[in-house]
Amino acid sequence: MTARARIVPSGKQRDFSGEERRRWWDLAVAAYPPYAGYQEKTERVIPVLLLEPAPAPH
């Protein structure tokens, strides 16, 4: 039997747009080139998000 833990991110999510999105998208594609192919196969703009961790509980 294999145990699996589900990690649910908590904190704030921020969507990038415009020039900021382009910079982060370029970094993502540099790290994982297949992302460029995913974007070419769709008409929608693939979102680029930043997840900021929630503060640690006291």
C-alpha positions as CSV (number, residue, x, y, z in Angstrom):
1,M,0.0,0.0,0.0
2,T,1.3,3.5,-0.8
3,A,0.4,6.5,1.3
4,R,-0.1,9.7,-0.5
5,A,-0.3,13.1,1.0
6,R,-2.2,15.9,-0.7
7,I,-0.6,19.2,-0.4
8,V,-2.9,22.1,-0.5
9,P,-1.2,25.4,-1.1
10,S,-2.2,28.2,1.2
11,G,-1.4,31.9,1.0
12,K,-1.9,34.4,-1.8
13,Q,-2.0,33.9,-5.5
14,R,-1.0,36.6,-7.9
15,D,-1.6,36.5,-11.7
16,F,1.0,38.1,-13.9
17,S,0.1,40.1,-17.0
18,G,1.8,42.2,-19.6
19,E,5.6,42.6,-19.5
20,E,5.8,41.0,-16.1
21,R,4.0,37.9,-17.5
22,R,6.3,37.8,-20.5
23,R,9.4,37.8,-18.3
24,W,8.2,35.0,-16.1
25,W,6.9,33.0,-19.1
26,D,10.4,33.2,-20.7
27,L,11.9,31.9,-17.5
28,A,9.4,29.1,-17.3
29,V,10.1,28.1,-20.9
30,A,13.9,28.3,-20.3
31,A,13.4,25.9,-17.3
32,Y,11.0,23.6,-19.2
33,P,11.0,24.1,-23.0
34,P,7.9,22.0,-23.7
35,Y,5.8,24.9,-22.2
36,A,6.4,26.7,-25.5
37,G,4.8,23.8,-27.4
38,Y,1.8,23.8,-25.1
39,Q,1.2,27.5,-25.8
40,E,1.5,27.0,-29.6
41,K,-1.2,24.3,-29.4
42,T,-3.9,26.6,-27.9
43,E,-5.4,30.0,-28.6
44,R,-5.8,30.9,-24.9
45,V,-3.0,32.5,-22.9
46,I,-1.6,30.1,-20.4
47,P,-1.7,31.8,-17.0
48,V,1.5,32.5,-15.1
49,L,0.9,32.6,-11.3
50,L,2.9,33.3,-8.2
51,L,1.9,31.5,-5.1
52,E,3.1,33.3,-1.9
53,P,3.2,31.1,1.2
54,A,0.9,32.0,4.1
55,P,2.6,33.2,7.2
56,A,3.6,30.4,9.6
57,P,1.1,29.9,12.5
58,H,2.3,31.2,15.9
